[in-house]
Amino acid sequence: MEPTPSQKMFAKFLNKTNTMSAGPPTYLGIDLGTSEIKLLLLSSKNEVIGTVSKSLEISRPHPHWSEQNPQDWWDATIKAIIQLRVAHGNEFRQISAIGLSGQMHGAVLIGKDGAILRPAILWNDTRSGKECEELTEKAKNLHKIAGNLAMPGFTAPKLLWIAKNEPEIFERIDCIMLPKDYLRFRLTGEKVTDVSDAAGTLWLDAGKRQWSEELLAAYVSDAAGTLWLDVEKRQWSEELLAACGLNISQMPKLIEGNENSGTIFELIAIQFGISNNVIVAGGGGDNAVSAIGIGAVEPGDGFISLGTSGVLCIIDDGFHPCPESAVHSFCHAIPNRWLQMSVMLSAASCLRWICTLTSTTEEQLLQEVESLSLKQLETAPLFLPYLSGERTPHNDPEAKGIFFGITHDSNRAILGYSVLEGVTMGLMDGNDLLDKCGTKAKTLSLLGGGARSSFWAQLIADAINVKIQRHKNSNAGGALGAARLGWLAAEGDSKDVLQKLPLQDEFSPNQERHTILKKRFEKFRQLYQLLKPLKLDV
C-alpha cells in the first residue's frame, strides 16, 4: 500500500533519530473510539508511561446516519504516534507489541486493491431498521447462533442496506473489516479480526467462536452487519453469512484477542522508529478490551461504562444468550470467557447535550446539581434518555427522549439532575434484565467520562443497589487493555498482566434513596410504554 503524505513526513522525521537502544520492552495500545483515538505506552511493570489522544469527527449527512472516513483514523494514529514518540522516545523505541481496541459494529468495506469503497457506517447509525426485520425473517437461527437480536447498530443489517441501496458498492466488496481492524490492515497488511469484535457483527457463531456461513449467505440481494458470529463456538457462522449473500472468503481471519495477528510492515517499523519484529495482537471490541484494562476477567467481574453510550457488562465463563431481552452476549477478548451486556445508545452524551442546551459546562452543571435538596431530587421531572433511539431493553431505533413533569421551578440544575437520573434508570433497566438472565455482579467498576462525577457514581449505587468502585488509571480504558493484550501476545499468558487496577474509592448504596428511586423507576418504565404509540412526523 502506497504510503500517505503523513507517512512519508513521519519517515523523514524519524530517519534522523532511528537508532535502537537496549532496554526493557514496552507495549503500545491503540484505542479507536468514536470521538477520539487514544494511544497508550505501557511498561513491563504494568505502569502507564504516557498517553496521547486525537479527536475525530462524525459525519451525519442524513437523519439516522453516522459515518467516518477510515483514512481519518489512520491519519490521527500517525499524528498521535509522532507526539508519543517525541515525548517518550527511549521507551517508545522499545515497543515489542501493539494491541488494538475499537468501536464495535462499524462496517469498513475494502475492495480487491485494498482501497476503501465508502465511508464506514458506525455503531450508532440506525438507518437499517427494516433490514433487521428482513434478516430476522431470513435467518431463523439468528438468535440461537449469534446470541443477539438483529439491531440497526450491528454490522449485518448495514450490509443488507448497502446491497439494497448501493449495489455497485456491494458487488465490489473483497473484505468486510471492523474499525480497529482497518488500522491492523494498515500496520501489517493482514485481514484479521478477533472474536470479541466479531461477535457484534451477527455473523459469528459465538459459541464455536467462528464465522457462520448460514448467516452470511442469508444476504441474497441484501446485506447485514455483524450478527454473523456463532458466539458460543467463537467462529463465523456459515448459516448467518449465507443469510446475507456473503461467504467466509469475504470475512477476516478469526483469532483470540491475546493472539499474534502478524508483524508490522518494515516501512512502518522505519517510520515508527521501532523494530520490524513488533507484533500486533488480535485486540478486541471496546468493552471487552476495557474489561481487560481494569482486570475484569473472572466470572462475576463487571463494570459500567459511561461514555457516549452506556454499558453494563458482566463476565461469564459460558455462552448464555438471552436475546429476547435485548441483552448482548459477546465473546470476551480472551479464551473461555464471554460477556453479558446491556447497552444504552446515549449516556454521557445526554449530559453533554443538556450542557450545550443550557450554555454551561459539565463541571458547572454538576456543581449546581449537587447543591439541590433531597426534596428537589425526589420531585424532579423524569427524563427518557433515548436521544439516539435505544437498544436494551427496547430495541427501538425510533425511541425519543423526553422530559416529563416540567414546571416553572424546573431550572437548569433540576433538569441536569433529571438527565443524570434518566441515564441511571436506563442502567437499572439493563441491570434488571441481566439479573433475569442469571447474570449478576456484587460490585461494579465505573469507567468512562461520566465516572469523574462522584455524585453520579453514588446515584448509580443507590439506584442499582450495588457497590460501585472507581479505579486509578481507569480513564485509560481500552488503550490500557489493548496494550495488555499486546503484552500477552508477545510474552504469553500471565496473571501479572491482567491484574486489577488499584482502588481509588467506592460508593455503597443508600437503602432509603434506593427505595425512592425504585418508585420513580416504575414511573420511568410506564412513561416509555405510554408514549411508544405516539410518533412524531420528522
C-alpha positions as CSV (number, residue, x, y, z in Angstrom):
1,M,0.0,0.0,0.0
2,E,1.4,3.4,-1.1
3,P,2.5,5.5,1.9
4,T,0.3,8.5,2.6
5,P,1.9,12.0,2.7
6,S,1.7,11.9,6.5
7,Q,3.6,8.6,6.5
8,K,6.3,10.0,4.3
9,M,6.6,13.0,6.5
10,F,6.9,10.8,9.6
11,A,9.5,8.6,7.9
12,K,11.6,11.6,7.1
13,F,11.3,12.9,10.7
14,L,12.3,9.5,12.2
15,N,15.1,8.6,9.9
16,K,17.2,11.3,11.7
17,T,16.9,9.6,15.1
18,N,16.1,5.9,14.3
19,T,18.7,4.3,16.4
20,M,17.6,1.4,18.6
21,S,18.9,1.1,22.2
22,A,18.6,-1.8,24.6
23,G,16.1,-1.6,27.4
24,P,13.0,-3.3,28.9
25,P,10.2,-4.0,26.4
26,T,7.2,-1.7,26.2
27,Y,3.7,-2.2,24.8
28,L,1.6,0.2,22.7
29,G,-2.2,0.2,23.0
30,I,-4.3,1.9,20.3
31,D,-8.0,2.6,21.2
32,L,-10.1,3.8,18.3
33,G,-13.2,5.5,19.7
34,T,-16.0,7.4,18.1
35,S,-14.9,10.9,19.2
36,E,-11.2,10.3,19.6
37,I,-8.3,7.9,19.2
38,K,-6.1,7.3,22.2
39,L,-2.6,5.8,22.3
40,L,-1.0,4.5,25.5
41,L,2.5,3.3,26.2
42,L,2.8,0.6,28.9
43,S,5.9,-0.6,30.7
44,S,6.7,-4.2,31.5
45,K,6.0,-3.2,35.1
46,N,2.3,-2.6,34.1
47,E,2.8,1.2,34.6
48,V,1.5,3.8,32.1
49,I,4.4,5.7,30.6
50,G,2.3,8.2,28.6
51,T,-0.9,8.7,26.6
52,V,-1.9,10.8,23.6
53,S,-5.4,11.5,22.2
54,K,-6.5,12.9,18.9
55,S,-10.1,14.0,18.2
56,L,-12.3,12.5,15.4
57,E,-15.3,13.9,13.6
58,I,-18.6,12.2,12.8
59,S,-20.5,12.9,9.5
60,R,-24.3,12.8,9.7
61,P,-25.3,13.5,6.1
62,H,-28.9,12.3,6.6
63,P,-31.2,11.6,9.6
64,H,-30.2,8.3,11.3
65,W,-26.8,8.2,9.5
66,S,-23.5,8.2,11.3
67,E,-20.3,7.8,9.3
68,Q,-16.5,8.3,9.4
69,N,-13.7,8.1,6.9
70,P,-11.3,5.2,7.8
71,Q,-8.4,7.2,6.4
72,D,-9.1,9.8,9.1
73,W,-8.5,7.1,11.7
74,W,-5.1,6.3,10.2
75,D,-4.1,9.9,9.9
76,A,-5.0,10.5,13.5
77,T,-3.0,7.5,14.5
78,I,0.1,8.8,12.7
79,K,-0.2,12.2,14.4
80,A,-0.6,10.6,17.8
81,I,2.4,8.3,17.2
82,I,4.6,11.3,16.4
83,Q,3.6,13.1,19.6
84,L,4.0,10.0,21.8
85,R,7.5,9.2,20.3
86,V,8.7,12.8,20.8
87,A,7.5,12.7,24.4
88,H,8.9,9.3,25.3
89,G,11.5,8.5,22.7
90,N,13.6,5.9,24.6
91,E,10.6,3.9,25.9
92,F,8.9,4.2,22.5
93,R,11.8,2.6,20.7
94,Q,11.4,-0.5,23.0
95,I,7.9,-1.4,21.8
96,S,7.7,-5.1,21.3
97,A,4.0,-5.5,20.6
98,I,0.9,-3.4,19.7
99,G,-2.6,-4.1,20.8
100,L,-5.8,-2.7,19.3
101,S,-9.2,-1.7,20.7
102,G,-12.0,-0.2,18.8
103,Q,-15.6,1.0,18.5
104,M,-17.7,-2.1,17.5
105,H,-20.1,-2.9,14.7
106,G,-18.8,-0.4,12.1
107,A,-18.8,-1.6,8.5
108,V,-15.5,-0.9,6.7
109,L,-15.7,-2.1,3.1
110,I,-12.5,-2.9,1.3
111,G,-12.1,-3.6,-2.4
112,K,-9.6,-6.0,-4.1
113,D,-7.0,-3.3,-4.4
114,G,-7.2,-2.6,-0.7
115,A,-9.0,0.7,-1.2
116,I,-11.9,1.9,0.9
117,L,-15.1,1.6,-1.0
118,R,-17.2,4.1,1.0
119,P,-17.2,5.8,4.4
120,A,-17.6,3.5,7.4
121,I,-21.1,3.1,8.8
122,L,-20.8,3.4,12.6
123,W,-22.3,1.6,15.5
124,N,-24.8,4.4,16.2
125,D,-26.1,4.6,12.7
126,T,-29.8,3.5,12.8
127,R,-30.8,3.6,9.1
128,S,-31.2,-0.2,8.8
129,G,-34.3,-0.9,10.9
130,K,-36.2,-2.6,8.0
131,E,-33.2,-4.7,7.2
132,C,-33.2,-6.0,10.7
133,E,-36.7,-7.3,10.2
134,E,-35.7,-8.9,6.9
135,L,-32.6,-10.6,8.4
136,T,-34.6,-12.0,11.3
137,E,-37.0,-13.5,8.7
138,K,-34.3,-15.0,6.5
139,A,-32.0,-16.4,9.3
140,K,-34.4,-18.4,11.5
141,N,-31.5,-19.5,13.7
142,L,-30.0,-16.0,14.2
143,H,-30.8,-15.6,17.9
144,K,-29.5,-19.1,18.7
145,I,-26.3,-18.8,16.8
146,A,-25.3,-15.1,17.2
147,G,-26.8,-14.9,20.7
148,N,-28.3,-11.4,19.9
149,L,-31.3,-9.8,18.4
150,A,-30.9,-8.1,15.0
151,M,-30.4,-4.4,15.8
152,P,-29.6,-1.5,13.4
153,G,-26.3,-0.8,15.2
154,F,-24.9,-4.3,14.3
155,T,-22.8,-4.9,11.2
156,A,-25.0,-7.3,9.3
157,P,-28.1,-5.1,8.8
158,K,-25.8,-2.4,7.5
159,L,-24.6,-4.7,4.7
160,L,-28.2,-5.6,3.8
161,W,-28.8,-1.9,3.4
162,I,-25.8,-1.4,1.2
163,A,-26.8,-4.4,-1.0
164,K,-30.2,-2.8,-1.5
165,N,-29.3,0.9,-1.8
166,E,-25.7,0.8,-3.1
167,P,-25.5,-2.5,-5.1
168,E,-22.5,-1.3,-7.1
169,I,-20.5,-1.0,-3.9
170,F,-21.8,-4.3,-2.5
171,E,-20.6,-6.1,-5.7
172,R,-17.0,-4.8,-5.2
173,I,-16.6,-5.9,-1.6
174,D,-13.5,-8.1,-1.2
175,C,-13.3,-7.9,2.6
176,I,-15.5,-6.5,5.4
177,M,-13.5,-5.1,8.3
178,L,-14.3,-3.8,11.7
179,P,-12.9,-0.3,12.6
180,K,-9.9,-1.3,14.6
181,D,-9.0,-4.0,12.0
182,Y,-8.5,-1.3,9.3
183,L,-5.7,0.0,11.5
184,R,-4.3,-3.5,11.7
185,F,-4.5,-3.8,7.9
186,R,-2.5,-0.6,7.5
187,L,0.0,-1.8,10.1
188,T,0.5,-5.4,8.9
189,G,-1.4,-6.0,5.7
190,E,-3.3,-8.7,7.5
191,K,-7.1,-9.2,7.2
192,V,-7.7,-10.4,10.7
193,T,-10.3,-9.7,13.4
194,D,-10.8,-11.1,16.9
195,V,-13.8,-12.9,18.3
196,S,-14.9,-10.3,20.8
197,D,-15.3,-7.7,18.0
198,A,-16.7,-10.2,15.5
199,A,-19.5,-11.1,18.0
200,G,-21.0,-7.7,17.2
201,T,-21.5,-8.4,13.5
202,L,-24.3,-11.0,13.8
203,W,-22.2,-13.3,11.6
204,L,-20.3,-15.1,14.4
205,D,-21.2,-18.5,15.8
206,A,-20.3,-17.1,19.2
207,G,-20.4,-20.5,21.0
208,K,-17.9,-22.0,18.5
209,R,-16.2,-18.7,18.1
210,Q,-16.2,-18.9,14.3
211,W,-18.0,-17.3,11.3
212,S,-21.5,-18.7,10.5
213,E,-21.8,-19.4,6.7
214,E,-25.6,-19.7,7.1
215,L,-25.9,-16.2,8.4
216,L,-23.5,-14.8,5.8
217,A,-25.5,-16.4,2.9
218,A,-28.8,-15.1,4.2
219,Y,-28.0,-11.8,2.5
220,V,-29.1,-12.9,-1.0
221,S,-29.6,-9.5,-2.6
222,D,-29.3,-7.7,0.7
223,A,-26.6,-7.4,3.4
224,A,-26.0,-7.3,7.2
225,G,-23.8,-6.1,9.9
226,T,-22.2,-8.5,12.2
227,L,-24.6,-10.8,13.7
228,W,-22.5,-13.3,11.7
229,L,-20.7,-14.9,14.6
230,D,-21.7,-18.1,16.4
231,V,-20.9,-16.7,19.8
232,E,-20.7,-20.0,21.6
233,K,-18.4,-21.7,19.1
234,R,-16.5,-18.4,18.6
235,Q,-16.4,-18.9,14.8
236,W,-18.0,-17.3,11.8
237,S,-21.5,-18.8,11.2
238,E,-21.9,-20.1,7.6
239,E,-25.6,-20.1,8.1
240,L,-25.7,-16.5,9.2
241,L,-23.3,-15.3,6.5
242,A,-25.5,-17.1,3.9
243,A,-28.4,-15.1,5.1
244,C,-26.6,-12.0,3.9
245,G,-25.4,-13.3,0.5
246,L,-21.9,-13.4,1.8
247,N,-19.3,-16.1,2.2
248,I,-16.4,-16.8,4.5
249,S,-13.8,-15.7,1.9
250,Q,-15.0,-12.2,2.4
251,M,-14.5,-12.3,6.1
252,P,-11.3,-11.6,8.0
253,K,-9.5,-14.5,9.7
254,L,-10.6,-15.0,13.3
255,I,-8.3,-15.2,16.3
256,E,-8.5,-14.6,20.0
257,G,-7.6,-11.1,21.3
258,N,-4.4,-12.2,23.0
259,E,-3.0,-14.0,19.9
260,N,-0.5,-12.7,17.4
261,S,-2.2,-11.4,14.2
262,G,1.1,-10.5,12.3
263,T,4.1,-8.3,12.3
264,I,4.3,-4.7,11.2
265,F,5.5,-3.7,7.7
266,E,9.2,-2.9,7.5
267,L,8.3,0.6,6.2
268,I,6.0,1.1,9.2
269,A,8.9,0.0,11.5
270,I,11.2,2.6,9.9
271,Q,8.5,5.3,10.1
272,F,7.7,4.5,13.8
273,G,11.4,4.1,14.7
274,I,10.9,0.6,16.2
275,S,11.9,-3.0,15.5
276,N,10.4,-4.7,12.4
277,N,9.7,-7.7,14.7
278,V,6.9,-5.9,16.5
279,I,3.8,-8.0,16.5
280,V,0.2,-6.8,16.6
281,A,-2.2,-8.6,18.9
282,G,-5.8,-9.6,17.9
283,G,-7.1,-7.0,20.3
284,G,-10.9,-6.6,20.7
285,G,-14.1,-4.6,20.8
286,D,-14.0,-1.6,23.1
287,N,-16.0,-3.0,26.0
288,A,-14.1,-6.3,26.1
289,V,-10.8,-4.5,26.0
290,S,-11.8,-2.1,28.6
291,A,-12.6,-5.1,30.8
292,I,-9.0,-6.3,30.2
293,G,-7.7,-2.9,31.1
294,I,-9.3,-3.0,34.6
295,G,-8.6,-6.7,35.1
296,A,-12.3,-7.9,34.7
297,V,-11.5,-11.4,33.5
298,E,-13.2,-13.7,36.1
299,P,-16.8,-14.8,36.1
300,G,-18.9,-12.2,38.1
301,D,-16.5,-9.3,37.4
302,G,-18.4,-6.4,36.0
303,F,-18.3,-2.7,35.1
304,I,-20.4,0.2,33.9
305,S,-19.1,2.4,31.2
306,L,-20.4,6.0,31.0
307,G,-19.1,7.1,27.6
308,T,-21.0,8.3,24.6
309,S,-23.1,5.2,25.1
310,G,-23.8,3.4,28.4
311,V,-22.8,-0.2,29.0
312,L,-23.4,-2.5,31.9
313,C,-21.1,-5.6,31.4
314,I,-20.6,-8.7,33.4
315,I,-18.1,-11.5,32.7
316,D,-19.3,-15.1,32.2
317,D,-17.5,-18.4,31.8
318,G,-20.0,-19.8,29.3
319,F,-22.2,-18.7,26.5
320,H,-25.6,-18.0,27.9
321,P,-27.5,-15.9,25.4
322,C,-30.7,-14.1,26.4
323,P,-31.6,-12.3,23.1
324,E,-35.3,-11.9,23.7
325,S,-34.4,-9.3,26.4
326,A,-32.2,-7.3,24.1
327,V,-29.2,-8.3,26.3
328,H,-26.0,-8.7,24.2
329,S,-24.0,-11.9,24.5
330,F,-20.4,-11.4,23.1
331,C,-17.1,-13.2,23.3
332,H,-14.5,-11.7,25.7
333,A,-11.1,-10.8,24.3
334,I,-9.5,-13.8,26.0
335,P,-10.4,-17.5,25.5
336,N,-13.1,-19.3,27.5
337,R,-14.8,-16.1,28.6
338,W,-17.9,-14.3,27.4
339,L,-19.7,-11.0,28.1
340,Q,-23.3,-10.3,29.0
341,M,-24.1,-6.7,28.4
342,S,-26.9,-4.2,28.4
343,V,-26.3,-1.3,26.1
344,M,-27.7,2.3,26.0
345,L,-27.1,4.3,22.9
346,S,-26.9,7.6,24.8
347,A,-25.3,8.0,28.3
348,A,-22.7,10.7,29.0
349,S,-23.7,12.2,25.6
350,C,-27.0,13.1,27.3
351,L,-25.0,15.2,29.8
352,R,-23.1,16.9,27.0
353,W,-26.4,17.6,25.3
354,I,-28.1,19.3,28.3
355,C,-24.9,21.4,28.9
356,T,-25.0,22.6,25.3
357,L,-28.7,23.3,25.5
358,T,-28.3,25.4,28.7
359,S,-25.0,27.0,27.8
360,T,-22.9,25.7,30.6
361,T,-20.0,23.2,31.2
362,E,-20.3,19.8,32.7
363,E,-18.3,20.8,35.7
364,Q,-20.6,23.8,36.4
365,L,-23.8,21.9,35.9
366,L,-22.7,19.0,38.2
367,Q,-21.8,21.6,40.9
368,E,-25.3,23.0,40.6
369,V,-26.9,19.5,40.7
370,E,-25.0,18.6,43.9
371,S,-26.5,21.7,45.6
372,L,-30.1,20.5,45.1
373,S,-32.1,19.4,48.2
374,L,-33.4,15.9,48.5
375,K,-37.0,17.2,48.0
376,Q,-35.9,18.7,44.7
377,L,-34.4,15.4,43.6
378,E,-37.5,13.5,44.6
379,T,-39.8,15.8,42.6
380,A,-37.6,16.4,39.6
381,P,-39.1,15.8,36.1
382,L,-38.5,12.3,34.6
383,F,-36.2,12.1,31.6
384,L,-36.1,9.4,28.9
385,P,-32.5,9.3,27.6
386,Y,-33.4,8.0,24.2
387,L,-31.7,10.7,22.1
388,S,-30.4,8.2,19.5
389,G,-33.1,5.5,19.9
390,E,-32.4,2.7,22.3
391,R,-31.1,-0.9,22.4
392,T,-31.5,-2.5,25.8
393,P,-34.3,-3.1,26.7
394,H,-36.4,-1.8,23.9
395,N,-34.5,-2.4,20.6
396,D,-36.3,0.7,19.3
397,P,-34.3,2.9,16.9
398,E,-37.3,5.3,16.8
399,A,-37.5,5.9,20.6
400,K,-37.2,9.5,21.5
401,G,-36.1,11.5,24.6
402,I,-38.5,13.4,26.7
403,F,-38.7,15.5,29.9
404,F,-41.9,14.7,31.8
405,G,-43.2,16.9,34.7
406,I,-41.6,20.2,33.9
407,T,-42.9,23.2,35.9
408,H,-41.8,26.9,36.5
409,D,-39.5,25.6,39.2
410,S,-37.6,23.3,36.7
411,N,-34.3,25.3,36.5
412,R,-31.1,24.2,34.8
413,A,-29.8,22.3,37.9
414,I,-33.1,20.3,38.2
415,L,-33.1,19.4,34.5
416,G,-29.4,18.4,34.8
417,Y,-30.3,16.0,37.7
418,S,-33.2,14.6,35.6
419,V,-30.7,13.8,32.8
420,L,-28.3,12.0,35.2
421,E,-31.2,10.1,36.8
422,G,-32.7,9.2,33.4
423,V,-29.4,7.6,32.2
424,T,-29.1,5.9,35.6
425,M,-32.6,4.4,35.2
426,G,-31.6,3.2,31.8
427,L,-28.8,1.3,33.5
428,M,-31.4,0.0,36.1
429,D,-33.4,-1.4,33.1
430,G,-30.4,-3.2,31.9
431,N,-29.4,-4.5,35.3
432,D,-32.8,-6.0,35.9
433,L,-32.7,-7.8,32.6
434,L,-29.2,-9.2,33.3
435,D,-30.5,-10.4,36.7
436,K,-33.4,-12.2,35.0
437,C,-30.9,-13.8,32.5
438,G,-29.0,-15.2,35.5
439,T,-26.0,-12.8,35.4
440,K,-25.3,-10.6,38.5
441,A,-22.4,-8.8,40.0
442,K,-21.9,-7.9,43.6
443,T,-19.6,-5.0,42.7
444,L,-19.3,-2.9,39.6
445,S,-16.4,-0.8,38.4
446,L,-17.2,2.6,36.9
447,L,-15.5,3.7,33.7
448,G,-15.7,6.4,31.1
449,G,-16.1,10.2,31.1
450,G,-19.1,10.1,33.4
451,A,-17.1,8.3,36.1
452,R,-15.5,11.6,37.0
453,S,-18.6,12.6,38.9
454,S,-18.8,11.3,42.5
455,F,-22.4,12.4,42.6
456,W,-23.3,10.3,39.6
457,A,-21.4,7.3,41.0
458,Q,-23.4,7.5,44.2
459,L,-26.6,7.9,42.3
460,I,-25.9,4.7,40.4
461,A,-25.0,2.8,43.5
462,D,-28.3,3.9,45.2
463,A,-30.4,3.1,42.1
464,I,-28.9,-0.3,41.2
465,N,-28.4,-1.2,44.8
466,V,-24.8,-2.4,44.3
467,K,-21.4,-1.2,45.4
468,I,-19.7,1.0,42.8
469,Q,-15.9,1.2,42.6
470,R,-13.6,3.7,40.8
471,H,-10.0,2.7,40.0
472,K,-6.8,4.6,39.4
473,N,-5.9,4.9,35.7
474,S,-9.4,3.6,34.7
475,N,-9.7,6.6,32.3
476,A,-7.0,4.8,30.2
477,G,-9.8,2.3,29.4
478,G,-9.5,0.5,26.1
479,A,-6.0,1.8,25.4
480,L,-4.6,0.2,28.5
481,G,-6.4,-3.1,27.8
482,A,-5.1,-3.0,24.2
483,A,-1.5,-2.6,25.5
484,R,-2.1,-5.5,27.9
485,L,-3.3,-7.7,25.0
486,G,-0.2,-6.8,23.1
487,W,1.9,-7.8,26.1
488,L,0.1,-11.2,26.3
489,A,0.6,-11.8,22.6
490,A,4.3,-11.1,22.9
491,E,5.1,-12.8,26.2
492,G,2.3,-15.4,26.7
493,D,-0.3,-15.7,29.4
494,S,0.5,-14.1,32.7
495,K,-1.7,-13.2,35.7
496,D,0.5,-10.3,36.4
497,V,-0.5,-8.7,33.1
498,L,-4.3,-8.9,33.9
499,Q,-4.1,-7.6,37.5
500,K,-6.9,-5.4,38.7
501,L,-6.3,-1.7,38.8
502,P,-5.7,-0.1,42.3
503,L,-8.9,1.0,44.0
504,Q,-9.5,4.8,44.1
505,D,-12.8,5.0,46.0
506,E,-16.1,3.2,46.4
507,F,-19.8,4.0,46.9
508,S,-22.1,1.9,48.9
509,P,-25.9,2.1,48.2
510,N,-28.2,4.1,50.5
511,Q,-31.2,2.0,51.1
512,E,-33.6,4.9,51.7
513,R,-32.6,6.5,48.4
514,H,-32.9,3.2,46.7
515,T,-36.5,2.8,47.8
516,I,-37.3,6.3,46.5
517,L,-35.5,5.8,43.2
518,K,-37.2,2.4,42.7
519,K,-40.6,4.1,42.9
520,R,-39.6,6.7,40.4
521,F,-38.1,3.9,38.2
522,E,-41.6,2.3,37.8
523,K,-43.0,5.6,36.5
524,F,-39.9,5.9,34.2
525,R,-40.8,2.5,32.7
526,Q,-44.5,3.3,32.4
527,L,-43.7,6.6,30.5
528,Y,-42.0,4.8,27.6
529,Q,-44.8,2.3,27.2
530,L,-47.4,5.1,27.3
531,L,-45.6,7.2,24.8
532,K,-44.5,4.5,22.4
533,P,-47.6,4.5,20.2
534,L,-47.1,8.3,19.6
535,K,-44.9,9.0,16.7
536,L,-43.6,12.5,15.7
537,D,-43.5,13.1,11.9
538,V,-39.9,14.2,11.5
